Amino acid sequence: MTDQITFDDFLRVDVRVGRITRAEPYPEARKPAIKLWIDFGPEIGEKRSSAQITVHYAPETLVGQEVLAVVNFPRRQIGKFISEVLVLGVPDENGAVVLVQPSLEVPVGGRLH
């Protein structure tokens, strides 16, 4: 178990639901990845992310899917690509990333609580 945090610490992490509008292979990345463009609605807009999700996902299957992402991290340079949000996932039994997604379609921009 990791160190405990307060509820106020949790509230500082802004996790939102977004819809993938575009996905492309990212062969230049050090580890296999997919470049994602995600719509978080009018308040946040479209943001980009590089995600190491190639074991279970192909770019053409991702467009239209909803995902959860941390939207208040600083931007990060991933090779020649700027990643603006951290898409959330959990490891499968072999350590490959499985995306965290709502079980039902919800409005984009909704905050995790």
Secondary structure, DSSP 4 states (H G I P E B T S, - for coil): ------HHHHHHS-EEEEEEEEEEE-TTSSS--EEEEEE--TTT-EEEEEE--TTT--HHHHTT-EEEEE-SSPPEEETTEEE-SEE-EEE-TTS-EEE---SS---TTPBP-
